[in-house]
Amino acid sequence: MSLAVIHDYLNQLGGAEKVLNVFLRLAADATVYTSVVHPSVRADCVPDGIPVGSSFLQRLPFAVERTRLYLPLLPLAFERMNLRGHNLTVSISSAFAKGVRPPADVPHLCYCQTPMRFAWNLDGYLRYERVSPATRAVVRLLMARFRQWDIKTSERVTEFIAISRTVQERIWRFYGREARIIYPPVDTALYRAVSPQEKENYYLVLSRLLPYKRIDVAIAAFNRLRLPLVVAGEGRDEPRLRQMAGPTVRFTGRVSDDEARDLLAHARALVLVAEEDFGLTPVEAMASGTPVIAYRAGGATESVVEGETGMFFNEQEPESLIEALQRFTPSDYNPQRCVERARQFDSSLFLSAWRPVLQEYGYHSQAEAA
């Protein structure tokens, strides 16, 4: 049986790309389809031997590096994909991938990272973007069309599978569809906890630097408390964040996986201000024996155990985070308990959950990866 795996874009590395990489261990004979592909991202997240097909956007100027320029064309890019010859389609989608049109008799499973978040939560995005009133008006019109398209294309999905209870609730609210849950995977064995004596005197933000991630809240809080904060990652919000950062805030830029694991292991705590759909980074922190200080919303409320593997603050405001930081005592958290909690989201459990789902739809990999 031939499997098509659909992914939104392969031009940056993030949580969705980690999910794709692990999922393909179940489907080493699959074909991946996406809108645009960057060679380095493909090499990092798609195993050798698995073909990758891209859309017509791949041939347009700057489309790989600046896909947002072609946002209005992304629905068409997926609807035009030729999926003939495949007996099962799995889309790993946070936006457009679920809009593909498999042949009428081919089941389509959508592993939903979230319903198109920037369309359904537009005010939450625009609040932190520096755009003119005219641009805002155009964006609102475009997002209204995207919401209609998002609802319409949900009817092309045979079954939704959500990454969290948070996303499961959104699928019901926006599409009126039920969904089972399979939590995203973390290779917890790759992370290690260090002894308390090896911990260093810094807190960590590990994230893409985008306005909606609200890293500005963390920087404002650490500026006021004069506590050491390491900000690891890159993104278009970096110039603004650097400008507002005080002397106790250090930026590392993009870090490798090995560097990220080292930062996670030696931090006093991971700080998460964004509302994540699930959020792999808190699980990675716990797998490193490091507690999490997180905004009480989204997927973090499903992975972090309050009082055992981390703590929450209630508002995306510096004052709320400051109050949490003042209450935080690293010795209150057992590193081994953090590691045990992270193992409940291990890749082996993700694969074990997906195997019977694929088998329900008749797919048995001819060459499952080791």
KEKE-3310 file (N, C-alpha, C; in steps of 0.2 Angstrom, whole numbers, plus 5000, padded with zeros to 4 digits):
npx = (5004:5003:5009:5005:5012:5008:5015:5015:5026:5043:5054:5060:5066:5057:5045:5035:5042:5050:5041:5037:5049:5050:5038:5040:5048:5039:5035:5044:5043:5036:5030:5034:5025:5025:5024:5035:5053:5068:5084:5093:5084:5076:5086:5089:5076:5070:5072:5085:5082:5068:5057:5053:5041:5037:5027:5021:5025:5038:5046:5045:5051:5061:5052:5055:5063:5055:5041:5029:5026:5019:5007:4993:4993:4995:4984:4980:4991:4992:4980:4982:4991:4996:4991:4988:4990:4993:4987:4983:4982:4991:4990:5001:4997:4996:4990:4989:4991:4981:4972:4973:4968:4965:4962:4945:4942:4951:4957:4959:4969:4971:4984:4982:4990:4985:4970:4970:4979:4983:4973:4961:4964:4966:4967:4975:4987:4989:4990:5003:5011:5019:5011:5003:4987:4981:4987:4982:4969:4968:4974:4964:4953:4959:4961:4948:4943:4952:4947:4935:4939:4946:4937:4929:4938:4940:4931:4936:4943:4945:4947:4951:4966:4971:4984:4984:4973:4970:4970:4961:4949:4948:4947:4934:4927:4929:4927:4917:4920:4924:4939:4953:4967:4984:4999:5012:5030:5045:5062:5067:5078:5089:5091:5099:5100:5108:5118:5114:5124:5130:5122:5119:5119:5107:5091:5081:5075:5070:5066:5058:5060:5048:5034:5022:5026:5029:5040:5045:5039:5045:5058:5056:5052:5064:5073:5069:5070:5083:5089:5098:5096:5095:5092:5088:5088:5081:5074:5062:5058:5069:5078:5070:5069:5082:5085:5077:5082:5091:5106:5107:5102:5105:5108:5109:5107:5104:5104:5112:5105:5113:5118:5107:5102:5112:5110:5097:5099:5108:5101:5092:5079:5066:5058:5042:5032:5023:5007:5006:5001:5004:5018:5034:5046:5045:5043:5055:5064:5060:5064:5077:5079:5075:5065:5049:5044:5029:5017:5000:4991:4985:4995:5005:4999:4995:5006:5016:5017:5010:5019:5027:5034:5036:5030:5016:5011:4998:4995:5000:5010:5023:5022:5015:5024:5035:5031:5030:5043:5049:5044:5049:5059:5073:5076:5065:5060:5061:5073:5073:5059:5055:5061:5054:5041:5043:5045:5033:5029:5037:5045:5043:5031:5023:5024:5019:5006:5002:5004:4993:4983:4986:4986:4972:4967:4973:4986:5002:5019:5031:5044:5048:5057:5071)
npy = (4994:5011:5026:5043:5057:5073:5089:5105:5115:5114:5123:5128:5123:5116:5112:5104:5099:5090:5081:5076:5069:5059:5052:5047:5036:5026:5024:5022:5019:5029:5044:5061:5076:5093:5111:5120:5117:5117:5113:5110:5109:5098:5088:5087:5082:5073:5056:5048:5042:5043:5050:5068:5078:5094:5110:5121:5133:5131:5135:5149:5166:5169:5161:5150:5155:5166:5162:5168:5179:5173:5169:5170:5161:5148:5139:5135:5129:5117:5111:5108:5097:5082:5067:5054:5037:5034:5025:5029:5044:5055:5070:5081:5094:5112:5122:5123:5110:5100:5103:5096:5086:5071:5056:5051:5039:5037:5036:5050:5055:5067:5073:5084:5099:5111:5119:5132:5143:5157:5162:5160:5165:5179:5192:5190:5188:5200:5209:5211:5214:5225:5233:5243:5252:5250:5238:5229:5229:5223:5210:5206:5203:5193:5183:5180:5174:5163:5157:5152:5143:5135:5128:5122:5113:5105:5095:5087:5078:5062:5057:5066:5068:5074:5084:5087:5090:5103:5106:5097:5102:5114:5109:5103:5115:5123:5115:5106:5092:5076:5071:5059:5058:5059:5062:5073:5067:5065:5062:5056:5049:5055:5066:5072:5073:5084:5084:5094:5102:5104:5113:5129:5147:5152:5156:5150:5153:5145:5145:5150:5166:5175:5187:5183:5174:5180:5183:5195:5198:5190:5195:5208:5205:5199:5209:5218:5211:5208:5196:5182:5178:5167:5168:5158:5155:5160:5173:5184:5193:5196:5208:5218:5212:5211:5225:5229:5222:5220:5221:5208:5199:5187:5183:5169:5166:5155:5138:5122:5105:5098:5108:5114:5104:5104:5117:5116:5106:5112:5123:5133:5134:5132:5144:5148:5158:5159:5154:5138:5125:5112:5110:5105:5109:5111:5098:5093:5100:5095:5081:5084:5085:5097:5110:5118:5135:5141:5149:5148:5140:5132:5118:5116:5115:5102:5094:5099:5096:5104:5110:5098:5096:5108:5126:5137:5153:5166:5176:5184:5194:5204:5207:5196:5185:5189:5188:5174:5170:5175:5166:5154:5140:5131:5119:5113:5105:5089:5082:5069:5066:5075:5069:5057:5061:5067:5055:5050:5055:5050:5046:5032:5029:5037:5031:5018:5022:5026:5016:5006:5014:5017:5004:5001:5008:5000:5001:4995:4996:4993:4994:4998:5010:5008)
npz = (5000:4996:5003:5005:5012:5019:5021:5028:5025:5021:5025:5037:5053:5065:5078:5071:5060:5067:5072:5059:5055:5065:5063:5050:5052:5054:5041:5030:5016:5011:5002:5003:5002:4999:5001:4999:4998:5007:5005:5016:5027:5022:5022:5036:5042:5034:5030:5021:5005:5005:4994:4990:4986:4979:4977:4964:4969:4973:4962:4961:4963:4978:4986:4994:5004:5009:5011:5016:5007:4997:5002:4999:4988:4994:4997:4984:4980:4987:4984:4970:4970:4964:4969:4964:4963:4976:4991:5003:5013:5023:5032:5040:5048:5051:5045:5029:5023:5025:5015:5003:4989:4989:4978:4976:4983:4992:5009:5020:5033:5045:5054:5066:5069:5073:5070:5057:5064:5063:5056:5063:5075:5073:5079:5090:5083:5076:5085:5090:5079:5068:5058:5045:5045:5033:5028:5038:5036:5023:5027:5036:5027:5019:5028:5032:5021:5021:5033:5029:5019:5026:5034:5024:5018:5029:5027:5018:5025:5031:5045:5059:5069:5084:5092:5105:5119:5119:5105:5101:5106:5098:5085:5086:5089:5078:5067:5070:5072:5078:5087:5089:5101:5099:5106:5102:5098:5107:5107:5121:5126:5121:5129:5144:5161:5173:5187:5202:5206:5194:5187:5180:5182:5175:5167:5154:5137:5124:5108:5092:5087:5086:5085:5091:5100:5112:5119:5122:5134:5143:5143:5148:5161:5166:5164:5174:5186:5185:5183:5176:5159:5145:5128:5116:5099:5083:5072:5065:5074:5082:5081:5087:5100:5105:5106:5116:5127:5143:5152:5158:5149:5137:5120:5109:5096:5082:5088:5088:5088:5098:5105:5110:5118:5128:5134:5139:5149:5158:5163:5175:5174:5161:5152:5147:5138:5128:5121:5118:5105:5108:5111:5111:5117:5132:5136:5131:5140:5152:5150:5151:5165:5169:5177:5172:5169:5165:5155:5159:5149:5134:5127:5137:5149:5148:5148:5158:5175:5188:5202:5203:5191:5187:5186:5185:5177:5177:5168:5152:5155:5161:5175:5180:5177:5184:5197:5198:5196:5207:5217:5213:5217:5213:5220:5224:5214:5208:5198:5193:5193:5184:5172:5172:5169:5156:5149:5147:5135:5125:5110:5106:5112:5104:5091:5094:5096:5083:5074:5075:5071:5057:5052:5054:5042:5033:5030:5030:5033:5021:5023:5037:5046:5056)
capx = (5000:5007:5007:5007:5013:5008:5017:5014:5032:5050:5059:5062:5065:5053:5041:5031:5047:5052:5035:5037:5054:5048:5032:5043:5050:5034:5033:5050:5042:5031:5032:5032:5023:5025:5023:5042:5058:5074:5088:5096:5079:5075:5092:5088:5070:5067:5077:5088:5078:5061:5056:5049:5038:5035:5022:5023:5028:5046:5050:5044:5057:5061:5046:5057:5065:5050:5035:5024:5025:5015:5002:4987:4993:4996:4978:4980:4997:4990:4974:4984:4995:4994:4992:4986:4994:4993:4981:4982:4985:4991:4993:5003:4995:4994:4988:4987:4992:4975:4968:4975:4963:4966:4956:4939:4941:4957:4956:4964:4970:4974:4987:4981:4994:4980:4966:4974:4979:4984:4966:4956:4966:4970:4968:4981:4993:4990:4991:5010:5014:5020:5009:4999:4980:4979:4989:4978:4962:4969:4975:4958:4949:4962:4960:4941:4943:4955:4943:4930:4943:4948:4931:4927:4943:4940:4926:4940:4947:4942:4948:4956:4969:4974:4991:4983:4966:4969:4969:4955:4944:4948:4944:4927:4924:4929:4925:4912:4922:4928:4946:4957:4973:4991:5003:5019:5035:5051:5066:5069:5084:5094:5092:5101:5099:5114:5118:5112:5131:5132:5117:5122:5115:5103:5085:5082:5070:5072:5060:5059:5059:5042:5030:5016:5029:5028:5047:5046:5037:5051:5064:5054:5053:5071:5076:5067:5073:5091:5091:5101:5091:5098:5087:5091:5084:5082:5067:5061:5057:5075:5080:5066:5070:5089:5085:5074:5086:5095:5113:5107:5099:5110:5106:5114:5106:5101:5108:5111:5102:5117:5119:5100:5101:5116:5107:5092:5102:5111:5097:5088:5072:5064:5053:5038:5027:5018:5002:5007:4996:5006:5024:5039:5051:5044:5045:5063:5067:5059:5068:5084:5079:5074:5058:5047:5039:5025:5010:4995:4987:4988:4998:5009:4995:4994:5013:5019:5013:5011:5022:5031:5039:5036:5024:5012:5009:4992:4994:5005:5012:5029:5021:5013:5030:5039:5028:5031:5050:5050:5041:5052:5065:5074:5077:5058:5058:5065:5075:5071:5052:5054:5063:5049:5036:5044:5045:5026:5028:5042:5044:5041:5024:5020:5024:5015:4999:5001:5004:4986:4978:4987:4983:4965:4966:4975:4993:5008:5025:5035:5051:5048:5064:5074)
capy = (5000:5017:5031:5050:5061:5080:5093:5112:5118:5111:5128:5129:5118:5117:5106:5100:5095:5085:5076:5073:5065:5053:5049:5043:5030:5021:5024:5023:5019:5034:5049:5067:5081:5100:5117:5122:5113:5120:5107:5108:5106:5091:5083:5086:5079:5068:5051:5047:5037:5045:5056:5074:5082:5101:5113:5126:5138:5130:5138:5156:5169:5170:5157:5145:5159:5170:5159:5172:5183:5170:5166:5169:5155:5142:5134:5132:5124:5110:5108:5105:5092:5075:5061:5048:5031:5032:5022:5032:5051:5058:5076:5084:5101:5117:5127:5121:5103:5096:5105:5092:5083:5064:5053:5050:5033:5036:5039:5056:5056:5073:5074:5092:5103:5116:5123:5137:5147:5164:5164:5159:5170:5184:5198:5188:5189:5207:5214:5211:5215:5232:5234:5249:5251:5247:5231:5226:5228:5218:5204:5203:5201:5187:5178:5178:5169:5157:5153:5148:5138:5130:5124:5118:5108:5100:5090:5082:5074:5056:5057:5070:5066:5080:5083:5089:5091:5110:5106:5093:5106:5118:5105:5103:5121:5126:5110:5101:5086:5073:5069:5056:5062:5056:5067:5073:5063:5068:5056:5057:5046:5060:5071:5070:5077:5084:5085:5101:5106:5106:5118:5135:5152:5156:5154:5149:5153:5141:5147:5154:5173:5178:5192:5180:5169:5184:5183:5202:5198:5187:5200:5213:5202:5198:5216:5221:5207:5208:5189:5180:5175:5165:5167:5154:5154:5166:5174:5191:5198:5197:5215:5222:5209:5213:5232:5230:5217:5223:5218:5201:5195:5185:5180:5164:5165:5148:5133:5115:5101:5097:5115:5115:5100:5107:5123:5114:5102:5116:5129:5133:5132:5134:5149:5148:5163:5158:5148:5133:5120:5107:5112:5100:5111:5109:5090:5092:5102:5090:5076:5086:5086:5104:5111:5123:5140:5142:5153:5143:5140:5128:5112:5116:5113:5095:5091:5101:5094:5109:5108:5093:5097:5115:5130:5142:5160:5166:5182:5185:5200:5204:5206:5189:5181:5191:5185:5167:5169:5176:5160:5148:5138:5125:5113:5111:5100:5083:5081:5062:5066:5078:5065:5052:5064:5068:5049:5049:5058:5048:5044:5025:5029:5040:5026:5013:5024:5027:5009:5003:5019:5016:4997:5002:5010:4996:5002:4991:4998:4988:4995:5002:5012:5005)
capz = (5000:4995:5008:5004:5019:5017:5026:5026:5022:5023:5024:5043:5057:5071:5081:5066:5057:5072:5071:5053:5055:5069:5059:5044:5055:5052:5034:5026:5009:5009:4998:5006:4998:5003:4997:4997:5002:5008:5005:5023:5031:5020:5025:5043:5044:5029:5029:5014:5001:5005:4989:4992:4980:4981:4973:4959:4973:4973:4956:4961:4967:4985:4989:4999:5010:5011:5009:5017:5001:4993:5007:4995:4984:4997:4996:4977:4979:4990:4980:4964:4971:4961:4974:4961:4965:4984:4994:5010:5014:5030:5032:5046:5046:5055:5040:5022:5021:5025:5010:4997:4986:4987:4975:4980:4987:4996:5015:5022:5040:5047:5061:5066:5074:5075:5064:5055:5070:5062:5053:5068:5081:5070:5083:5094:5079:5074:5091:5091:5073:5066:5051:5044:5045:5026:5028:5043:5032:5018:5030:5038:5021:5017:5034:5032:5015:5024:5038:5025:5015:5032:5036:5018:5017:5034:5024:5014:5030:5034:5052:5062:5075:5087:5095:5112:5121:5117:5098:5100:5107:5093:5080:5088:5089:5071:5061:5072:5071:5084:5085:5095:5102:5099:5108:5098:5100:5109:5108:5127:5127:5118:5134:5150:5167:5176:5195:5204:5206:5187:5185:5179:5185:5170:5164:5146:5132:5118:5104:5086:5089:5083:5090:5095:5105:5118:5122:5125:5141:5147:5143:5152:5168:5168:5165:5180:5191:5184:5183:5170:5154:5139:5123:5111:5093:5078:5070:5063:5080:5085:5082:5092:5107:5107:5107:5123:5132:5147:5153:5160:5144:5132:5114:5106:5089:5081:5091:5085:5093:5104:5109:5113:5124:5133:5137:5143:5154:5163:5165:5181:5172:5155:5153:5141:5138:5122:5122:5113:5103:5113:5114:5112:5121:5139:5137:5131:5146:5158:5149:5154:5172:5171:5177:5167:5171:5159:5155:5160:5143:5129:5128:5143:5154:5148:5149:5164:5181:5193:5209:5202:5185:5185:5189:5180:5179:5174:5163:5148:5157:5165:5182:5182:5177:5190:5203:5198:5197:5214:5220:5210:5220:5209:5224:5225:5209:5208:5191:5190:5192:5177:5167:5171:5166:5149:5146:5145:5128:5121:5103:5106:5113:5098:5086:5096:5095:5076:5071:5074:5067:5050:5051:5053:5036:5028:5028:5034:5030:5018:5025:5042:5048:5063)
cpx = (5004:5004:5009:5007:5013:5010:5017:5020:5038:5055:5062:5062:5062:5050:5038:5036:5050:5047:5036:5043:5053:5043:5035:5046:5045:5032:5039:5049:5037:5034:5029:5030:5023:5025:5030:5047:5064:5079:5091:5090:5077:5080:5091:5082:5067:5073:5079:5083:5071:5060:5052:5047:5036:5030:5025:5027:5036:5049:5049:5050:5056:5055:5049:5059:5060:5043:5029:5022:5020:5009:4995:4987:4994:4990:4979:4986:4996:4984:4976:4989:4992:4996:4989:4992:4995:4986:4979:4985:4985:4994:4995:5002:4993:4991:4985:4987:4986:4970:4969:4968:4965:4961:4951:4938:4947:4956:4961:4964:4974:4977:4987:4985:4990:4976:4970:4974:4979:4977:4961:4957:4969:4971:4974:4987:4995:4992:4999:5014:5014:5018:5004:4992:4978:4981:4984:4971:4963:4970:4968:4953:4952:4960:4952:4940:4946:4951:4938:4933:4944:4942:4929:4932:4943:4935:4930:4944:4943:4941:4953:4959:4973:4980:4990:4975:4965:4966:4962:4949:4943:4945:4936:4923:4923:4926:4919:4913:4925:4935:4949:4963:4979:4996:5010:5024:5041:5056:5070:5076:5090:5096:5095:5101:5106:5113:5116:5119:5133:5127:5121:5117:5111:5096:5085:5075:5073:5066:5062:5057:5054:5038:5025:5019:5029:5035:5048:5044:5042:5057:5062:5055:5060:5075:5075:5070:5080:5093:5094:5096:5095:5092:5090:5086:5085:5075:5067:5060:5064:5078:5077:5068:5077:5089:5082:5078:5090:5102:5113:5104:5104:5107:5111:5113:5104:5106:5107:5107:5106:5118:5112:5100:5106:5113:5101:5094:5104:5107:5094:5081:5071:5058:5049:5032:5021:5013:5003:5002:4998:5013:5029:5044:5050:5045:5052:5066:5066:5063:5075:5084:5077:5067:5056:5043:5035:5019:5005:4989:4990:4991:5002:5005:4994:5001:5016:5014:5015:5014:5026:5036:5039:5030:5022:5012:5003:4991:5000:5008:5018:5028:5019:5019:5035:5037:5030:5039:5052:5048:5046:5059:5067:5074:5070:5056:5064:5067:5073:5063:5051:5056:5057:5043:5037:5044:5038:5024:5034:5040:5041:5033:5020:5019:5020:5008:4997:5000:4997:4982:4980:4985:4976:4963:4970:4983:4998:5014:5028:5042:5051:5055:5065:5073)
cpy = (5006:5023:5038:5054:5069:5084:5101:5115:5115:5117:5131:5123:5120:5111:5101:5096:5089:5079:5072:5067:5059:5049:5044:5037:5024:5020:5026:5022:5024:5039:5056:5072:5088:5105:5119:5118:5117:5114:5105:5106:5099:5086:5082:5082:5074:5063:5050:5041:5039:5051:5061:5077:5089:5104:5117:5131:5138:5134:5146:5160:5170:5166:5153:5149:5163:5168:5164:5177:5180:5167:5165:5163:5148:5137:5131:5127:5117:5107:5105:5099:5085:5070:5055:5043:5029:5030:5025:5039:5053:5065:5078:5091:5106:5123:5124:5114:5099:5098:5101:5088:5076:5061:5051:5044:5032:5040:5045:5056:5063:5073:5082:5095:5108:5118:5129:5143:5155:5167:5165:5164:5176:5190:5196:5189:5197:5211:5215:5212:5222:5232:5240:5247:5248:5240:5227:5224:5223:5211:5201:5200:5194:5182:5176:5173:5162:5153:5149:5142:5132:5125:5120:5112:5103:5094:5085:5077:5068:5056:5062:5067:5072:5079:5085:5090:5099:5110:5102:5097:5111:5115:5104:5109:5124:5122:5106:5094:5083:5071:5065:5060:5057:5062:5067:5069:5068:5062:5057:5055:5050:5065:5068:5075:5078:5085:5092:5105:5108:5111:5125:5141:5156:5152:5154:5150:5150:5141:5150:5161:5177:5182:5188:5175:5173:5184:5190:5202:5195:5192:5205:5211:5202:5204:5219:5217:5207:5201:5187:5176:5173:5164:5164:5153:5160:5167:5182:5196:5199:5204:5219:5219:5211:5221:5233:5226:5221:5219:5210:5196:5193:5181:5175:5164:5158:5143:5126:5111:5099:5103:5116:5111:5102:5112:5121:5110:5107:5122:5128:5131:5135:5139:5149:5153:5162:5153:5143:5128:5114:5109:5107:5102:5110:5102:5089:5094:5097:5083:5077:5087:5093:5106:5117:5128:5142:5146:5147:5143:5135:5121:5111:5113:5105:5091:5093:5099:5100:5107:5102:5094:5104:5119:5134:5149:5161:5172:5182:5192:5200:5203:5199:5184:5182:5188:5177:5166:5170:5170:5154:5147:5131:5118:5110:5105:5095:5082:5074:5062:5070:5073:5059:5055:5065:5061:5047:5052:5056:5045:5037:5025:5032:5035:5020:5015:5025:5021:5007:5007:5017:5009:4997:5004:5006:4997:4998:4993:4992:4988:5000:5003:5009:5011)
cpz = (5000:4999:5005:5011:5016:5022:5024:5022:5025:5022:5031:5048:5064:5074:5076:5062:5061:5072:5065:5053:5059:5065:5053:5046:5054:5045:5029:5018:5007:5004:5002:5001:5002:4998:4994:5001:5002:5009:5012:5027:5029:5023:5032:5045:5040:5028:5022:5011:5001:5000:4992:4986:4983:4976:4968:4963:4973:4968:4956:4965:4974:4989:4994:5005:5013:5009:5010:5012:4997:4996:5003:4991:4987:4996:4989:4977:4982:4986:4973:4964:4968:4966:4971:4962:4972:4986:5000:5010:5021:5030:5039:5045:5051:5051:5034:5020:5020:5019:5003:4995:4984:4982:4979:4985:4991:5003:5016:5030:5041:5054:5062:5071:5077:5069:5063:5060:5068:5059:5059:5074:5078:5074:5087:5090:5078:5079:5092:5085:5071:5059:5050:5044:5038:5026:5032:5039:5027:5021:5033:5033:5019:5022:5034:5026:5018:5029:5034:5021:5020:5034:5030:5017:5023:5032:5020:5018:5032:5041:5054:5068:5078:5091:5103:5113:5119:5109:5097:5101:5101:5087:5080:5087:5082:5066:5063:5071:5077:5082:5091:5095:5102:5101:5104:5102:5102:5110:5115:5129:5125:5124:5140:5155:5170:5184:5196:5204:5199:5184:5185:5181:5179:5169:5157:5143:5126:5113:5097:5089:5085:5087:5094:5100:5112:5122:5125:5133:5146:5148:5148:5159:5170:5168:5172:5186:5191:5185:5176:5165:5148:5134:5117:5105:5089:5076:5068:5068:5084:5086:5087:5099:5109:5109:5114:5129:5136:5148:5155:5155:5139:5126:5111:5099:5089:5084:5088:5090:5099:5108:5113:5119:5130:5137:5141:5149:5160:5166:5171:5180:5165:5156:5146:5142:5133:5124:5116:5111:5107:5116:5116:5117:5129:5140:5136:5137:5152:5157:5151:5161:5174:5171:5172:5171:5165:5160:5155:5155:5139:5131:5134:5149:5154:5149:5156:5170:5187:5200:5208:5197:5183:5188:5183:5182:5175:5168:5158:5149:5161:5172:5184:5182:5182:5196:5204:5199:5204:5219:5219:5214:5217:5213:5225:5220:5208:5200:5189:5189:5185:5171:5166:5168:5158:5146:5144:5138:5123:5114:5102:5107:5107:5092:5087:5095:5088:5072:5070:5070:5059:5048:5050:5046:5031:5026:5033:5030:5027:5020:5031:5045:5055:5068)
residu = (MET:SER:LEU:ALA:VAL:ILE:HIS:ASP:TYR:LEU:ASN:GLN:LEU:GLY:GLY:ALA:GLU:LYS:VAL:LEU:ASN:VAL:PHE:LEU:ARG:LEU:ALA:ALA:ASP:ALA:THR:VAL:TYR:THR:SER:VAL:VAL:HIS:PRO:SER:VAL:ARG:ALA:ASP:CYS:VAL:PRO:ASP:GLY:ILE:PRO:VAL:GLY:SER:SER:PHE:LEU:GLN:ARG:LEU:PRO:PHE:ALA:VAL:GLU:ARG:THR:ARG:LEU:TYR:LEU:PRO:LEU:LEU:PRO:LEU:ALA:PHE:GLU:ARG:MET:ASN:LEU:ARG:GLY:HIS:ASN:LEU:THR:VAL:SER:ILE:SER:SER:ALA:PHE:ALA:LYS:GLY:VAL:ARG:PRO:PRO:ALA:ASP:VAL:PRO:HIS:LEU:CYS:TYR:CYS:GLN:THR:PRO:MET:ARG:PHE:ALA:TRP:ASN:LEU:ASP:GLY:TYR:LEU:ARG:TYR:GLU:ARG:VAL:SER:PRO:ALA:THR:ARG:ALA:VAL:VAL:ARG:LEU:LEU:MET:ALA:ARG:PHE:ARG:GLN:TRP:ASP:ILE:LYS:THR:SER:GLU:ARG:VAL:THR:GLU:PHE:ILE:ALA:ILE:SER:ARG:THR:VAL:GLN:GLU:ARG:ILE:TRP:ARG:PHE:TYR:GLY:ARG:GLU:ALA:ARG:ILE:ILE:TYR:PRO:PRO:VAL:ASP:THR:ALA:LEU:TYR:ARG:ALA:VAL:SER:PRO:GLN:GLU:LYS:GLU:ASN:TYR:TYR:LEU:VAL:LEU:SER:ARG:LEU:LEU:PRO:TYR:LYS:ARG:ILE:ASP:VAL:ALA:ILE:ALA:ALA:PHE:ASN:ARG:LEU:ARG:LEU:PRO:LEU:VAL:VAL:ALA:GLY:GLU:GLY:ARG:ASP:GLU:PRO:ARG:LEU:ARG:GLN:MET:ALA:GLY:PRO:THR:VAL:ARG:PHE:THR:GLY:ARG:VAL:SER:ASP:ASP:GLU:ALA:ARG:ASP:LEU:LEU:ALA:HIS:ALA:ARG:ALA:LEU:VAL:LEU:VAL:ALA:GLU:GLU:ASP:PHE:GLY:LEU:THR:PRO:VAL:GLU:ALA:MET:ALA:SER:GLY:THR:PRO:VAL:ILE:ALA:TYR:ARG:ALA:GLY:GLY:ALA:THR:GLU:SER:VAL:VAL:GLU:GLY:GLU:THR:GLY:MET:PHE:PHE:ASN:GLU:GLN:GLU:PRO:GLU:SER:LEU:ILE:GLU:ALA:LEU:GLN:ARG:PHE:THR:PRO:SER:ASP:TYR:ASN:PRO:GLN:ARG:CYS:VAL:GLU:ARG:ALA:ARG:GLN:PHE:ASP:SER:SER:LEU:PHE:LEU:SER:ALA:TRP:ARG:PRO:VAL:LEU:GLN:GLU:TYR:GLY:TYR:HIS:SER:GLN:ALA:GLU:ALA:ALA)
# end
